[in-house]
Amino acid sequence: MSAANFGQRLIRRAARVVLLDEADRFLLFRYAPDGMAPFWFPPGGACEDGEDFATAARRELFEETGIRAEPLPLGRVTEYDYTTGEGVRARAIEHWFHWRTAVSRIDTGGHTEVERRFMTEHRWLTVAELHGWPETVYPADLAALIGTLARKAA
């Protein structure tokens, strides 16, 4: 986690990739940390020291899915405060990217130890399945974002 002081919070620079397949399904990982309610989110993660967001998007997509790609920027940045599973207060600054793939089989062999421990499930979902999903999904407006990307591809 790349860090700098922000008041009392750690800064976590990260890249997220909305990964769509040919049927407009999108990939989510289920994260179930100890003592917290599970939640789902797209591939991505923290920038390494000296790494820009685009490079982090490429690297994280490959490490988490086995897919080599050049994710395209969405022009979207989200910032939010949260507490890590280890109890560290942090501020996330996430740059968003997207990619469409013909690959549906995901290779999780590149997952880190923490990812192997807490990200034990992944799933391709449709926007229809997302509505009423029983667990929290990040970002909250993912369905609208997917709809925009699906329309751009049409």
Sine and cosine of phi, psi and omega as CSV:
sin_phi,cos_phi,sin_psi,cos_psi,sin_omega,cos_omega
0.00,0.00,0.86,-0.51,0.06,-1.00
-0.96,0.28,0.74,-0.67,-0.13,-0.99
-0.70,-0.71,0.48,-0.88,0.16,-0.99
-0.46,-0.89,0.37,-0.93,0.00,-1.00
-0.97,0.26,0.71,-0.71,0.10,-0.99
-0.69,-0.73,1.00,0.08,-0.15,-0.99
0.89,0.46,-0.86,-0.51,0.01,-1.00
-0.99,-0.17,0.11,0.99,-0.10,-0.99
-0.96,-0.28,0.54,-0.84,0.14,-0.99
-0.98,0.18,0.65,-0.76,0.06,-1.00
-1.00,-0.06,0.79,-0.62,0.02,-1.00
-0.87,-0.50,0.98,-0.22,0.08,-1.00
-0.99,0.15,0.76,-0.64,-0.07,-1.00
-0.54,-0.84,0.30,-0.95,0.09,-1.00
-0.85,-0.53,0.64,-0.77,0.07,-1.00
-0.84,-0.54,0.58,-0.82,-0.02,-1.00
-0.83,-0.56,0.87,-0.50,0.15,-0.99
-0.99,0.12,0.95,-0.32,-0.06,-1.00
-0.98,-0.21,0.90,-0.43,-0.01,-1.00
-0.95,-0.31,0.59,-0.81,0.14,-0.99
-0.99,-0.11,-0.08,-1.00,-0.08,-1.00
-0.92,0.38,-0.30,0.95,0.01,-1.00
-0.98,-0.19,0.30,0.95,-0.03,-1.00
0.89,0.46,0.37,0.93,0.18,-0.98
-0.99,0.14,0.44,-0.90,-0.02,-1.00
-0.81,-0.59,0.48,-0.88,-0.07,-1.00
-1.00,-0.04,0.74,-0.67,0.12,-0.99
-0.77,-0.64,0.54,-0.84,0.12,-0.99
-0.95,-0.31,0.62,-0.79,0.07,-1.00
-1.00,-0.07,0.81,-0.58,0.00,-1.00
-0.93,-0.37,0.85,-0.53,-0.07,-1.00
-0.78,-0.62,0.98,0.22,0.00,-1.00
-0.96,0.28,0.46,-0.89,0.03,-1.00
-0.83,0.55,0.73,-0.68,0.11,-0.99
0.97,0.24,0.12,0.99,0.00,-1.00
-0.77,-0.64,0.44,-0.90,0.07,-1.00
-0.93,0.37,0.66,-0.75,0.03,-1.00
-0.89,0.45,0.45,-0.89,0.08,-1.00
-0.54,-0.84,0.29,-0.96,-0.05,-1.00
-0.90,-0.44,0.56,-0.83,0.02,-1.00
-0.39,-0.92,0.35,-0.94,0.02,-1.00
-0.94,0.33,0.28,-0.96,0.06,-1.00
-0.84,0.55,0.45,-0.89,0.06,-1.00
0.60,-0.80,0.02,-1.00,0.00,-1.00
0.12,-0.99,-0.18,-0.98,-0.14,-0.99
-0.93,0.36,0.57,-0.82,0.14,-0.99
-0.95,0.32,0.64,-0.77,0.12,-0.99
-0.98,0.18,0.28,-0.96,-0.01,-1.00
-0.81,0.59,0.79,-0.62,0.03,-1.00
0.98,0.20,0.03,1.00,-0.06,-1.00
-1.00,-0.03,0.69,-0.72,0.08,-1.00
-0.99,0.11,0.16,-0.99,-0.10,-1.00
-0.91,0.42,-0.64,0.77,-0.01,-1.00
-0.90,0.44,-0.66,0.75,0.03,-1.00
-0.91,0.42,-0.66,0.75,0.04,-1.00
-0.89,0.46,-0.63,0.77,0.02,-1.00
-0.88,0.48,-0.72,0.69,0.03,-1.00
-0.87,0.49,-0.76,0.65,-0.06,-1.00
-0.90,0.44,-0.75,0.66,-0.04,-1.00
-0.90,0.44,-0.66,0.75,0.03,-1.00
-0.87,0.50,-0.70,0.71,0.01,-1.00
-0.91,0.41,-0.74,0.67,-0.03,-1.00
-0.88,0.48,-0.62,0.79,-0.10,-1.00
-1.00,0.02,-0.38,0.93,-0.08,-1.00
-0.80,-0.60,-0.30,0.95,-0.11,-0.99
0.99,0.15,0.07,1.00,-0.03,-1.00
-1.00,-0.06,0.84,-0.54,0.10,-0.99
-1.00,-0.02,0.83,-0.55,-0.07,-1.00
-0.37,-0.93,0.17,-0.99,0.09,-1.00
-0.90,-0.44,0.98,0.20,-0.04,-1.00
-0.81,0.59,0.61,-0.79,-0.04,-1.00
-1.00,-0.07,0.65,-0.76,0.00,-1.00
-0.92,0.40,0.61,-0.79,0.06,-1.00
-1.00,-0.06,-0.20,0.98,-0.07,-1.00
0.95,0.30,0.42,0.91,-0.05,-1.00
-0.85,-0.53,0.74,-0.67,0.09,-1.00
-0.78,-0.62,0.76,-0.65,0.08,-1.00
-0.89,-0.45,0.58,-0.81,0.06,-1.00
-0.74,-0.67,0.69,-0.72,0.04,-1.00
-0.37,-0.93,0.41,-0.91,0.06,-1.00
-0.99,-0.14,0.58,-0.81,0.02,-1.00
-0.39,-0.92,0.12,-0.99,0.09,-1.00
-0.88,-0.47,0.79,-0.61,-0.02,-1.00
-0.93,0.37,0.21,-0.98,0.07,-1.00
-0.87,0.49,-0.36,0.93,0.03,-1.00
-1.00,-0.03,0.08,1.00,0.05,-1.00
1.00,0.08,0.23,0.97,0.00,-1.00
-1.00,0.01,0.78,-0.63,0.06,-1.00
-0.97,0.24,0.74,-0.67,-0.08,-1.00
-0.63,-0.77,0.35,-0.94,0.14,-0.99
-0.86,-0.51,0.87,-0.50,0.03,-1.00
-1.00,-0.01,0.68,-0.73,0.16,-0.99
-0.82,-0.57,0.96,-0.27,-0.11,-0.99
-0.92,-0.40,0.80,-0.60,0.12,-0.99
-0.99,-0.15,0.71,-0.70,-0.12,-0.99
-0.97,-0.25,0.62,-0.79,0.00,-1.00
-0.73,-0.68,0.17,-0.98,0.08,-1.00
-0.58,-0.81,0.37,-0.93,0.05,-1.00
-0.39,-0.92,0.61,-0.79,0.09,-1.00
-0.95,-0.30,0.73,-0.69,-0.07,-1.00
-0.78,-0.63,0.46,-0.89,0.13,-0.99
-1.00,-0.05,-0.13,0.99,-0.03,-1.00
-0.99,0.12,0.75,-0.66,0.07,-1.00
-0.91,-0.41,-0.32,0.95,0.03,-1.00
-1.00,0.08,0.81,-0.59,-0.05,-1.00
-0.98,-0.21,0.71,-0.70,0.05,-1.00
-0.97,-0.25,0.94,-0.35,-0.01,-1.00
-0.99,-0.10,0.26,0.97,-0.01,-1.00
-0.89,0.46,-0.36,0.93,0.00,-1.00
-1.00,-0.02,0.09,1.00,-0.01,-1.00
-0.91,0.42,0.58,-0.81,0.08,-1.00
-0.96,0.29,0.13,-0.99,0.04,-1.00
-0.86,0.52,-0.68,0.73,0.01,-1.00
-0.90,0.43,-0.68,0.73,0.02,-1.00
-0.89,0.45,-0.66,0.75,0.03,-1.00
-0.89,0.45,-0.54,0.84,-0.02,-1.00
-0.97,0.25,-0.66,0.75,-0.15,-0.99
-0.94,-0.33,-0.33,0.94,-0.01,-1.00
-0.96,-0.30,0.96,0.27,-0.11,-0.99
-1.00,-0.07,0.01,1.00,-0.05,-1.00
-0.58,-0.81,0.60,-0.80,0.14,-0.99
-0.64,-0.77,0.36,-0.93,-0.07,-1.00
-0.37,-0.93,0.61,-0.79,0.17,-0.99
-1.00,0.02,0.81,-0.59,-0.04,-1.00
-0.84,-0.54,0.38,-0.92,0.17,-0.99
-0.98,-0.18,0.29,-0.96,0.06,-1.00
-0.86,0.50,-0.63,0.78,0.01,-1.00
-0.87,0.50,-0.64,0.77,0.02,-1.00
-0.93,0.37,-0.50,0.87,-0.03,-1.00
-0.91,0.41,-0.60,0.80,0.02,-1.00
-0.90,0.43,0.84,-0.54,-0.01,-1.00
0.99,0.16,0.21,0.98,0.03,-1.00
-0.85,0.53,0.70,-0.72,-0.15,-0.99
-0.96,0.28,-0.20,0.98,0.01,-1.00
-0.83,-0.55,0.31,-0.95,-0.03,-1.00
-0.91,0.42,0.65,-0.76,0.06,-1.00
-0.84,-0.54,0.71,-0.70,0.07,-1.00
-0.92,-0.39,0.64,-0.77,-0.11,0.99
-0.97,0.24,0.31,-0.95,-0.06,-1.00
-0.88,0.47,-0.46,0.89,-0.02,-1.00
-0.99,-0.15,0.44,0.90,-0.05,-1.00
-0.86,0.51,-0.64,0.77,-0.01,-1.00
-0.86,0.51,-0.69,0.72,0.02,-1.00
-0.91,0.42,-0.65,0.76,0.02,-1.00
-0.89,0.45,-0.70,0.71,0.03,-1.00
-0.89,0.46,-0.68,0.74,0.02,-1.00
-0.86,0.52,-0.66,0.76,0.02,-1.00
-0.90,0.43,-0.70,0.72,-0.01,-1.00
-0.92,0.39,-0.64,0.77,0.00,-1.00
-0.90,0.44,-0.64,0.77,0.01,-1.00
-0.92,0.38,-0.61,0.79,0.01,-1.00
-0.89,0.45,-0.56,0.83,-0.04,-1.00
-0.98,0.21,-0.35,0.94,-0.08,-1.00
-0.96,0.28,0.00,0.00,0.00,0.00
